[in-house]
Amino acid sequence: MVLATSSPFGSATRTRVLLALSLLGESYPRELSRVVGAPLNGVQQALRGLERDGLVAGRSVGRTRVFQLDPRYFARDALKQFLRRLAEPEVELQNEVAALRRRPRRTGKPL
């Protein structure tokens, strides 16, 4: 983890969640937990805080809450640019995102 000295968004988990969301486009808490390597509870707390601060927006898809960078955030383009720069040294995070299965399973298919 490169973010050992300080985190521009309050905590390492909040920062890594934002980085992961910027790389993924949208995601749900359990997937983000796996990608950033943080406990699910910590990721959920980070998402609640980020949503309260207006940086991310969540919506319900069935029983799952899906999050993305808030398209109505006044400085969204600047935030995306900043996150892109922050993600450059995060090779491990980029590899985790690249290795994800991004298509849903077929309904009725056993796991």
A tleap script that builds the chain and sets N, CA, C and O, in Angstrom:
source leaprc.protein.ff14SB
mol = sequence {
  NMET VAL LEU ALA THR SER SER PRO PHE GLY
  SER ALA THR ARG THR ARG VAL LEU LEU ALA
  LEU SER LEU LEU GLY GLU SER TYR PRO ARG
  GLU LEU SER ARG VAL VAL GLY ALA PRO LEU
  ASN GLY VAL GLN GLN ALA LEU ARG GLY LEU
  GLU ARG ASP GLY LEU VAL ALA GLY ARG SER
  VAL GLY ARG THR ARG VAL PHE GLN LEU ASP
  PRO ARG TYR PHE ALA ARG ASP ALA LEU LYS
  GLN PHE LEU ARG ARG LEU ALA GLU PRO GLU
  VAL GLU LEU GLN ASN GLU VAL ALA ALA LEU
  ARG ARG ARG PRO ARG ARG THR GLY LYS PRO
  CLEU
}
set mol.1.N position { 0.844 -1.172 0.000 }
set mol.1.CA position { 0.000 0.000 0.000 }
set mol.1.C position { 0.892 1.240 0.000 }
set mol.1.O position { 1.736 1.385 0.885 }
set mol.2.N position { 0.726 2.115 -0.954 }
set mol.2.CA position { 1.551 3.307 -1.111 }
set mol.2.C position { 1.082 4.446 -0.211 }
set mol.2.O position { 1.869 5.343 0.091 }
set mol.3.N position { -0.167 4.438 0.223 }
set mol.3.CA position { -0.757 5.548 0.950 }
set mol.3.C position { -0.397 5.558 2.436 }
set mol.3.O position { -1.228 5.946 3.257 }
set mol.4.N position { 0.809 5.146 2.802 }
set mol.4.CA position { 1.185 5.010 4.203 }
set mol.4.C position { 1.352 6.352 4.909 }
set mol.4.O position { 1.042 6.443 6.097 }
set mol.5.N position { 1.821 7.386 4.241 }
set mol.5.CA position { 2.108 8.646 4.917 }
set mol.5.C position { 0.846 9.438 5.235 }
set mol.5.O position { 0.645 9.825 6.386 }
set mol.6.N position { 0.012 9.682 4.272 }
set mol.6.CA position { -1.231 10.403 4.526 }
set mol.6.C position { -2.243 10.072 3.441 }
set mol.6.O position { -1.895 9.604 2.357 }
set mol.7.N position { -3.487 10.324 3.761 }
set mol.7.CA position { -4.563 10.056 2.813 }
set mol.7.C position { -5.345 11.333 2.585 }
set mol.7.O position { -5.850 11.924 3.540 }
set mol.8.N position { -5.456 11.769 1.346 }
set mol.8.CA position { -6.122 13.040 1.072 }
set mol.8.C position { -7.618 13.050 1.395 }
set mol.8.O position { -8.226 14.118 1.453 }
set mol.9.N position { -8.213 11.880 1.604 }
set mol.9.CA position { -9.656 11.834 1.860 }
set mol.9.C position { -9.990 11.375 3.266 }
set mol.9.O position { -11.097 10.896 3.512 }
set mol.10.N position { -9.045 11.513 4.199 }
set mol.10.CA position { -9.334 11.234 5.604 }
set mol.10.C position { -8.782 9.931 6.121 }
set mol.10.O position { -8.250 9.890 7.230 }
set mol.11.N position { -8.891 8.864 5.356 }
set mol.11.CA position { -8.356 7.573 5.786 }
set mol.11.C position { -7.898 6.800 4.552 }
set mol.11.O position { -8.310 7.083 3.427 }
set mol.12.N position { -7.045 5.829 4.795 }
set mol.12.CA position { -6.546 5.010 3.691 }
set mol.12.C position { -7.690 4.245 3.024 }
set mol.12.O position { -7.701 4.086 1.803 }
set mol.13.N position { -8.650 3.773 3.819 }
set mol.13.CA position { -9.776 3.023 3.246 }
set mol.13.C position { -10.622 3.919 2.357 }
set mol.13.O position { -10.977 3.526 1.246 }
set mol.14.N position { -10.952 5.116 2.828 }
set mol.14.CA position { -11.743 6.047 2.008 }
set mol.14.C position { -11.030 6.350 0.698 }
set mol.14.O position { -11.650 6.365 -0.365 }
set mol.15.N position { -9.730 6.591 0.778 }
set mol.15.CA position { -8.959 6.919 -0.419 }
set mol.15.C position { -8.922 5.739 -1.373 }
set mol.15.O position { -9.128 5.906 -2.575 }
set mol.16.N position { -8.659 4.538 -0.847 }
set mol.16.CA position { -8.600 3.361 -1.719 }
set mol.16.C position { -9.963 3.029 -2.324 }
set mol.16.O position { -10.034 2.570 -3.464 }
set mol.17.N position { -11.037 3.254 -1.583 }
set mol.17.CA position { -12.389 3.038 -2.129 }
set mol.17.C position { -12.633 4.000 -3.287 }
set mol.17.O position { -13.156 3.597 -4.326 }
set mol.18.N position { -12.260 5.265 -3.118 }
set mol.18.CA position { -12.418 6.231 -4.212 }
set mol.18.C position { -11.562 5.847 -5.415 }
set mol.18.O position { -12.013 5.947 -6.556 }
set mol.19.N position { -10.333 5.409 -5.165 }
set mol.19.CA position { -9.470 4.983 -6.269 }
set mol.19.C position { -10.089 3.804 -7.008 }
set mol.19.O position { -10.118 3.780 -8.239 }
set mol.20.N position { -10.584 2.824 -6.252 }
set mol.20.CA position { -11.198 1.648 -6.871 }
set mol.20.C position { -12.436 2.043 -7.673 }
set mol.20.O position { -12.633 1.552 -8.785 }
set mol.21.N position { -13.268 2.922 -7.123 }
set mol.21.CA position { -14.464 3.364 -7.853 }
set mol.21.C position { -14.090 4.108 -9.128 }
set mol.21.O position { -14.770 3.976 -10.146 }
set mol.22.N position { -13.020 4.886 -9.079 }
set mol.22.CA position { -12.613 5.610 -10.289 }
set mol.22.C position { -12.121 4.638 -11.354 }
set mol.22.O position { -12.313 4.878 -12.546 }
set mol.23.N position { -11.487 3.540 -10.937 }
set mol.23.CA position { -10.998 2.546 -11.901 }
set mol.23.C position { -12.122 1.637 -12.409 }
set mol.23.O position { -12.120 1.235 -13.573 }
set mol.24.N position { -13.082 1.315 -11.531 }
set mol.24.CA position { -14.159 0.387 -11.894 }
set mol.24.C position { -15.353 1.067 -12.559 }
set mol.24.O position { -16.061 0.439 -13.347 }
set mol.25.N position { -15.581 2.324 -12.254 }
set mol.25.CA position { -16.782 3.004 -12.749 }
set mol.25.C position { -17.891 2.910 -11.723 }
set mol.25.O position { -18.381 3.934 -11.248 }
set mol.26.N position { -18.292 1.703 -11.375 }
set mol.26.CA position { -19.268 1.479 -10.313 }
set mol.26.C position { -19.019 0.115 -9.697 }
set mol.26.O position { -18.465 -0.776 -10.341 }
set mol.27.N position { -19.428 -0.041 -8.459 }
set mol.27.CA position { -19.195 -1.294 -7.763 }
set mol.27.C position { -20.087 -1.365 -6.534 }
set mol.27.O position { -20.782 -0.405 -6.201 }
set mol.28.N position { -20.061 -2.508 -5.868 }
set mol.28.CA position { -20.830 -2.719 -4.653 }
set mol.28.C position { -19.856 -3.008 -3.506 }
set mol.28.O position { -18.710 -3.382 -3.753 }
set mol.29.N position { -20.300 -2.839 -2.254 }
set mol.29.CA position { -19.385 -2.908 -1.112 }
set mol.29.C position { -18.550 -4.181 -1.012 }
set mol.29.O position { -17.355 -4.091 -0.732 }
set mol.30.N position { -19.124 -5.353 -1.228 }
set mol.30.CA position { -18.356 -6.594 -1.074 }
set mol.30.C position { -17.231 -6.667 -2.120 }
set mol.30.O position { -16.117 -7.083 -1.801 }
set mol.31.N position { -17.516 -6.272 -3.345 }
set mol.31.CA position { -16.492 -6.266 -4.386 }
set mol.31.C position { -15.385 -5.266 -4.040 }
set mol.31.O position { -14.201 -5.563 -4.198 }
set mol.32.N position { -15.775 -4.092 -3.571 }
set mol.32.CA position { -14.791 -3.082 -3.175 }
set mol.32.C position { -13.927 -3.594 -2.025 }
set mol.32.O position { -12.724 -3.336 -1.982 }
set mol.33.N position { -14.541 -4.311 -1.106 }
set mol.33.CA position { -13.803 -4.877 0.018 }
set mol.33.C position { -12.714 -5.825 -0.466 }
set mol.33.O position { -11.584 -5.785 0.022 }
set mol.34.N position { -13.053 -6.669 -1.417 }
set mol.34.CA position { -12.059 -7.607 -1.984 }
set mol.34.C position { -10.956 -6.856 -2.724 }
set mol.34.O position { -9.778 -7.182 -2.586 }
set mol.35.N position { -11.336 -5.861 -3.500 }
set mol.35.CA position { -10.372 -5.126 -4.325 }
set mol.35.C position { -9.390 -4.329 -3.469 }
set mol.35.O position { -8.184 -4.365 -3.716 }
set mol.36.N position { -9.893 -3.614 -2.471 }
set mol.36.CA position { -9.012 -2.760 -1.670 }
set mol.36.C position { -8.359 -3.509 -0.519 }
set mol.36.O position { -7.458 -2.980 0.132 }
set mol.37.N position { -8.805 -4.740 -0.260 }
set mol.37.CA position { -8.198 -5.530 0.807 }
set mol.37.C position { -8.525 -5.008 2.189 }
set mol.37.O position { -7.679 -5.046 3.083 }
set mol.38.N position { -9.733 -4.522 2.375 }
set mol.38.CA position { -10.172 -3.996 3.665 }
set mol.38.C position { -11.412 -4.758 4.113 }
set mol.38.O position { -12.128 -5.312 3.278 }
set mol.39.N position { -11.680 -4.794 5.418 }
set mol.39.CA position { -12.890 -5.466 5.903 }
set mol.39.C position { -14.151 -4.819 5.334 }
set mol.39.O position { -14.189 -3.611 5.104 }
set mol.40.N position { -15.173 -5.627 5.112 }
set mol.40.CA position { -16.434 -5.144 4.545 }
set mol.40.C position { -17.014 -4.004 5.381 }
set mol.40.O position { -17.478 -3.007 4.828 }
set mol.41.N position { -16.991 -4.142 6.694 }
set mol.41.CA position { -17.543 -3.106 7.567 }
set mol.41.C position { -16.824 -1.773 7.360 }
set mol.41.O position { -17.469 -0.725 7.324 }
set mol.42.N position { -15.506 -1.801 7.225 }
set mol.42.CA position { -14.736 -0.578 7.000 }
set mol.42.C position { -15.074 0.070 5.675 }
set mol.42.O position { -15.152 1.295 5.579 }
set mol.43.N position { -15.275 -0.749 4.646 }
set mol.43.CA position { -15.643 -0.232 3.326 }
set mol.43.C position { -17.041 0.374 3.371 }
set mol.43.O position { -17.282 1.432 2.790 }
set mol.44.N position { -17.966 -0.299 4.065 }
set mol.44.CA position { -19.327 0.240 4.182 }
set mol.44.C position { -19.322 1.579 4.919 }
set mol.44.O position { -20.035 2.502 4.526 }
set mol.45.N position { -18.528 1.691 5.977 }
set mol.45.CA position { -18.421 2.966 6.695 }
set mol.45.C position { -17.832 4.044 5.795 }
set mol.45.O position { -18.311 5.179 5.784 }
set mol.46.N position { -16.798 3.693 5.043 }
set mol.46.CA position { -16.178 4.655 4.131 }
set mol.46.C position { -17.187 5.123 3.085 }
set mol.46.O position { -17.260 6.314 2.781 }
set mol.47.N position { -17.964 4.191 2.535 }
set mol.47.CA position { -18.968 4.551 1.523 }
set mol.47.C position { -20.049 5.457 2.113 }
set mol.47.O position { -20.484 6.410 1.466 }
set mol.48.N position { -20.482 5.159 3.346 }
set mol.48.CA position { -21.487 6.024 3.988 }
set mol.48.C position { -20.949 7.446 4.135 }
set mol.48.O position { -21.647 8.414 3.834 }
set mol.49.N position { -19.708 7.567 4.598 }
set mol.49.CA position { -19.107 8.889 4.763 }
set mol.49.C position { -18.916 9.605 3.443 }
set mol.49.O position { -19.187 10.801 3.339 }
set mol.50.N position { -18.451 8.884 2.430 }
set mol.50.CA position { -18.241 9.486 1.112 }
set mol.50.C position { -19.563 9.907 0.483 }
set mol.50.O position { -19.638 10.930 -0.196 }
set mol.51.N position { -20.610 9.109 0.713 }
set mol.51.CA position { -21.931 9.468 0.190 }
set mol.51.C position { -22.469 10.690 0.934 }
set mol.51.O position { -23.053 11.585 0.323 }
set mol.52.N position { -22.273 10.724 2.244 }
set mol.52.CA position { -22.713 11.874 3.042 }
set mol.52.C position { -21.977 13.148 2.609 }
set mol.52.O position { -22.557 14.234 2.602 }
set mol.53.N position { -20.688 13.006 2.246 }
set mol.53.CA position { -19.893 14.156 1.802 }
set mol.53.C position { -20.161 14.537 0.354 }
set mol.53.O position { -19.657 15.555 -0.120 }
set mol.54.N position { -20.951 13.729 -0.357 }
set mol.54.CA position { -21.329 14.055 -1.725 }
set mol.54.C position { -20.344 13.613 -2.789 }
set mol.54.O position { -20.484 14.002 -3.949 }
set mol.55.N position { -19.344 12.805 -2.426 }
set mol.55.CA position { -18.354 12.357 -3.408 }
set mol.55.C position { -18.815 11.134 -4.195 }
set mol.55.O position { -18.449 10.972 -5.359 }
set mol.56.N position { -19.614 10.272 -3.567 }
set mol.56.CA position { -20.139 9.104 -4.267 }
set mol.56.C position { -21.657 9.091 -4.165 }
set mol.56.O position { -22.242 9.696 -3.267 }
set mol.57.N position { -22.272 8.398 -5.095 }
set mol.57.CA position { -23.725 8.244 -5.110 }
set mol.57.C position { -24.035 6.754 -5.161 }
set mol.57.O position { -23.393 5.999 -5.891 }
set mol.58.N position { -25.016 6.347 -4.386 }
set mol.58.CA position { -25.428 4.946 -4.377 }
set mol.58.C position { -26.837 4.812 -4.898 }
set mol.58.O position { -27.657 5.722 -4.775 }
set mol.59.N position { -27.105 3.662 -5.483 }
set mol.59.CA position { -28.464 3.362 -5.944 }
set mol.59.C position { -28.707 1.885 -5.714 }
set mol.59.O position { -27.770 1.088 -5.699 }
set mol.60.N position { -29.954 1.527 -5.536 }
set mol.60.CA position { -30.298 0.133 -5.297 }
set mol.60.C position { -30.555 -0.583 -6.606 }
set mol.60.O position { -31.281 -0.095 -7.473 }
set mol.61.N position { -29.949 -1.746 -6.732 }
set mol.61.CA position { -30.189 -2.633 -7.863 }
set mol.61.C position { -30.611 -3.956 -7.244 }
set mol.61.O position { -29.775 -4.751 -6.813 }
set mol.62.N position { -31.930 -4.184 -7.204 }
set mol.62.CA position { -32.436 -5.335 -6.470 }
set mol.62.C position { -32.162 -5.134 -4.995 }
set mol.62.O position { -32.567 -4.127 -4.414 }
set mol.63.N position { -31.468 -6.098 -4.378 }
set mol.63.CA position { -31.125 -5.981 -2.963 }
set mol.63.C position { -29.720 -5.443 -2.753 }
set mol.63.O position { -29.270 -5.318 -1.614 }
set mol.64.N position { -29.025 -5.125 -3.830 }
set mol.64.CA position { -27.643 -4.668 -3.750 }
set mol.64.C position { -27.573 -3.164 -3.938 }
set mol.64.O position { -28.287 -2.600 -4.767 }
set mol.65.N position { -26.718 -2.524 -3.171 }
set mol.65.CA position { -26.478 -1.083 -3.308 }
set mol.65.C position { -25.211 -0.907 -4.132 }
set mol.65.O position { -24.142 -1.382 -3.750 }
set mol.66.N position { -25.336 -0.221 -5.265 }
set mol.66.CA position { -24.224 -0.011 -6.191 }
set mol.66.C position { -23.785 1.453 -6.082 }
set mol.66.O position { -24.618 2.359 -6.047 }
set mol.67.N position { -22.458 1.672 -6.029 }
set mol.67.CA position { -21.909 3.008 -5.846 }
set mol.67.C position { -21.063 3.425 -7.038 }
set mol.67.O position { -20.477 2.593 -7.732 }
set mol.68.N position { -21.013 4.734 -7.259 }
set mol.68.CA position { -20.169 5.329 -8.296 }
set mol.68.C position { -19.799 6.734 -7.840 }
set mol.68.O position { -20.396 7.267 -6.905 }
set mol.69.N position { -18.812 7.332 -8.503 }
set mol.69.CA position { -18.527 8.733 -8.213 }
set mol.69.C position { -19.771 9.528 -8.564 }
set mol.69.O position { -20.381 9.296 -9.608 }
set mol.70.N position { -20.153 10.460 -7.708 }
set mol.70.CA position { -21.397 11.196 -7.903 }
set mol.70.C position { -21.319 12.065 -9.159 }
set mol.70.O position { -20.498 12.981 -9.225 }
set mol.71.N position { -22.164 11.787 -10.155 }
set mol.71.CA position { -22.130 12.577 -11.388 }
set mol.71.C position { -22.541 14.036 -11.173 }
set mol.71.O position { -22.256 14.887 -12.015 }
set mol.72.N position { -23.208 14.331 -10.052 }
set mol.72.CA position { -23.633 15.709 -9.776 }
set mol.72.C position { -22.627 16.467 -8.917 }
set mol.72.O position { -22.845 17.638 -8.604 }
set mol.73.N position { -21.530 15.821 -8.530 }
set mol.73.CA position { -20.521 16.495 -7.703 }
set mol.73.C position { -19.929 17.644 -8.505 }
set mol.73.O position { -19.539 17.458 -9.658 }
set mol.74.N position { -19.857 18.833 -7.907 }
set mol.74.CA position { -19.483 20.041 -8.645 }
set mol.74.C position { -18.083 19.974 -9.252 }
set mol.74.O position { -17.835 20.611 -10.275 }
set mol.75.N position { -17.168 19.224 -8.652 }
set mol.75.CA position { -15.800 19.139 -9.157 }
set mol.75.C position { -15.475 17.712 -9.608 }
set mol.75.O position { -14.355 17.236 -9.418 }
set mol.76.N position { -16.450 17.041 -10.199 }
set mol.76.CA position { -16.284 15.634 -10.565 }
set mol.76.C position { -15.119 15.426 -11.530 }
set mol.76.O position { -14.328 14.501 -11.343 }
set mol.77.N position { -14.999 16.256 -12.545 }
set mol.77.CA position { -13.917 16.087 -13.518 }
set mol.77.C position { -12.556 16.270 -12.861 }
set mol.77.O position { -11.630 15.504 -13.126 }
set mol.78.N position { -12.432 17.271 -12.014 }
set mol.78.CA position { -11.166 17.497 -11.298 }
set mol.78.C position { -10.878 16.343 -10.349 }
set mol.78.O position { -9.728 15.927 -10.212 }
set mol.79.N position { -11.917 15.819 -9.686 }
set mol.79.CA position { -11.748 14.676 -8.787 }
set mol.79.C position { -11.278 13.449 -9.559 }
set mol.79.O position { -10.358 12.756 -9.122 }
set mol.80.N position { -11.902 13.175 -10.705 }
set mol.80.CA position { -11.500 12.023 -11.516 }
set mol.80.C position { -10.054 12.154 -11.981 }
set mol.80.O position { -9.312 11.172 -11.993 }
set mol.81.N position { -9.658 13.350 -12.359 }
set mol.81.CA position { -8.283 13.594 -12.783 }
set mol.81.C position { -7.312 13.364 -11.626 }
set mol.81.O position { -6.270 12.732 -11.801 }
set mol.82.N position { -7.656 13.875 -10.450 }
set mol.82.CA position { -6.830 13.700 -9.260 }
set mol.82.C position { -6.716 12.227 -8.894 }
set mol.82.O position { -5.624 11.751 -8.584 }
set mol.83.N position { -7.829 11.497 -8.927 }
set mol.83.CA position { -7.813 10.072 -8.594 }
set mol.83.C position { -7.003 9.275 -9.616 }
set mol.83.O position { -6.318 8.317 -9.258 }
set mol.84.N position { -7.080 9.667 -10.876 }
set mol.84.CA position { -6.289 9.003 -11.914 }
set mol.84.C position { -4.796 9.141 -11.602 }
set mol.84.O position { -4.036 8.181 -11.736 }
set mol.85.N position { -4.381 10.347 -11.183 }
set mol.85.CA position { -2.977 10.587 -10.825 }
set mol.85.C position { -2.591 9.791 -9.578 }
set mol.85.O position { -1.501 9.224 -9.511 }
set mol.86.N position { -3.498 9.753 -8.584 }
set mol.86.CA position { -3.223 8.997 -7.362 }
set mol.86.C position { -3.117 7.499 -7.623 }
set mol.86.O position { -2.388 6.797 -6.921 }
set mol.87.N position { -3.835 7.007 -8.621 }
set mol.87.CA position { -3.860 5.572 -8.910 }
set mol.87.C position { -2.628 5.099 -9.674 }
set mol.87.O position { -2.366 3.897 -9.725 }
set mol.88.N position { -1.870 6.014 -10.267 }
set mol.88.CA position { -0.706 5.614 -11.068 }
set mol.88.C position { 0.271 4.723 -10.310 }
set mol.88.O position { 0.670 3.696 -10.860 }
set mol.89.N position { 0.688 5.049 -9.071 }
set mol.89.CA position { 1.630 4.169 -8.371 }
set mol.89.C position { 0.972 2.943 -7.739 }
set mol.89.O position { 1.676 2.066 -7.239 }
set mol.90.N position { -0.340 2.862 -7.749 }
set mol.90.CA position { -1.071 1.757 -7.123 }
set mol.90.C position { -1.202 0.569 -8.082 }
set mol.90.O position { -2.305 0.218 -8.501 }
set mol.91.N position { -0.082 -0.034 -8.418 }
set mol.91.CA position { -0.054 -1.143 -9.381 }
set mol.91.C position { -0.846 -2.335 -8.860 }
set mol.91.O position { -1.559 -2.988 -9.622 }
set mol.92.N position { -0.727 -2.619 -7.569 }
set mol.92.CA position { -1.447 -3.750 -6.978 }
set mol.92.C position { -2.959 -3.575 -7.112 }
set mol.92.O position { -3.668 -4.520 -7.458 }
set mol.93.N position { -3.445 -2.376 -6.842 }
set mol.93.CA position { -4.871 -2.083 -6.971 }
set mol.93.C position { -5.310 -2.190 -8.428 }
set mol.93.O position { -6.382 -2.726 -8.710 }
set mol.94.N position { -4.511 -1.697 -9.338 }
set mol.94.CA position { -4.838 -1.791 -10.759 }
set mol.94.C position { -4.907 -3.250 -11.206 }
set mol.94.O position { -5.770 -3.614 -12.005 }
set mol.95.N position { -4.001 -4.088 -10.693 }
set mol.95.CA position { -4.021 -5.514 -11.038 }
set mol.95.C position { -5.270 -6.201 -10.478 }
set mol.95.O position { -5.863 -7.047 -11.147 }
set mol.96.N position { -5.672 -5.841 -9.248 }
set mol.96.CA position { -6.894 -6.399 -8.663 }
set mol.96.C position { -8.113 -6.055 -9.514 }
set mol.96.O position { -8.966 -6.906 -9.766 }
set mol.97.N position { -8.185 -4.809 -9.948 }
set mol.97.CA position { -9.313 -4.360 -10.769 }
set mol.97.C position { -9.304 -5.084 -12.116 }
set mol.97.O position { -10.357 -5.494 -12.605 }
set mol.98.N position { -8.144 -5.242 -12.709 }
set mol.98.CA position { -8.039 -5.906 -14.015 }
set mol.98.C position { -8.433 -7.378 -13.937 }
set mol.98.O position { -8.909 -7.942 -14.922 }
set mol.99.N position { -8.238 -8.006 -12.773 }
set mol.99.CA position { -8.510 -9.435 -12.634 }
set mol.99.C position { -9.966 -9.744 -12.294 }
set mol.99.O position { -10.342 -10.913 -12.225 }
set mol.100.N position { -10.787 -8.724 -12.082 }
set mol.100.CA position { -12.177 -8.951 -11.682 }
set mol.100.C position { -13.018 -9.544 -12.796 }
set mol.100.O position { -12.829 -9.243 -13.974 }
set mol.101.N position { -13.946 -10.390 -12.396 }
set mol.101.CA position { -14.967 -10.885 -13.319 }
set mol.101.C position { -16.056 -9.823 -13.340 }
set mol.101.O position { -16.711 -9.612 -12.320 }
set mol.102.N position { -16.273 -9.157 -14.448 }
set mol.102.CA position { -17.179 -8.017 -14.505 }
set mol.102.C position { -18.529 -8.311 -15.144 }
set mol.102.O position { -19.341 -7.400 -15.303 }
set mol.103.N position { -18.781 -9.528 -15.503 }
set mol.103.CA position { -20.108 -9.797 -16.069 }
set mol.103.C position { -20.909 -10.627 -15.068 }
set mol.103.O position { -20.337 -11.456 -14.360 }
set mol.104.N position { -22.198 -10.419 -15.001 }
set mol.104.CA position { -23.007 -11.149 -14.008 }
set mol.104.C position { -23.149 -12.623 -14.388 }
set mol.104.O position { -23.042 -13.000 -15.555 }
set mol.105.N position { -23.389 -13.432 -13.377 }
set mol.105.CA position { -23.641 -14.853 -13.618 }
set mol.105.C position { -25.027 -15.017 -14.237 }
set mol.105.O position { -25.933 -14.212 -14.019 }
set mol.106.N position { -25.155 -16.082 -15.010 }
set mol.106.CA position { -26.452 -16.394 -15.601 }
set mol.106.C position { -27.409 -16.827 -14.505 }
set mol.106.O position { -27.010 -17.571 -13.609 }
set mol.107.N position { -28.651 -16.387 -14.549 }
set mol.107.CA position { -29.617 -16.785 -13.533 }
set mol.107.C position { -29.863 -18.283 -13.610 }
set mol.107.O position { -29.962 -18.874 -14.685 }
set mol.108.N position { -29.955 -18.869 -12.426 }
set mol.108.CA position { -30.203 -20.303 -12.351 }
set mol.108.C position { -28.961 -21.145 -12.450 }
set mol.108.O position { -29.025 -22.356 -12.237 }
set mol.109.N position { -27.845 -20.554 -12.762 }
set mol.109.CA position { -26.605 -21.318 -12.885 }
set mol.109.C position { -25.987 -21.514 -11.491 }
set mol.109.O position { -25.835 -20.545 -10.747 }
set mol.110.N position { -25.635 -22.733 -11.138 }
set mol.110.CA position { -25.039 -22.960 -9.818 }
set mol.110.C position { -23.661 -22.315 -9.714 }
set mol.110.O position { -22.940 -22.205 -10.706 }
set mol.111.N position { -23.301 -21.888 -8.497 }
set mol.111.CA position { -22.002 -21.275 -8.266 }
set mol.111.C position { -20.964 -22.286 -8.232 }
set mol.111.O position { -19.791 -21.961 -8.047 }
savepdb mol mol.pdb
quit
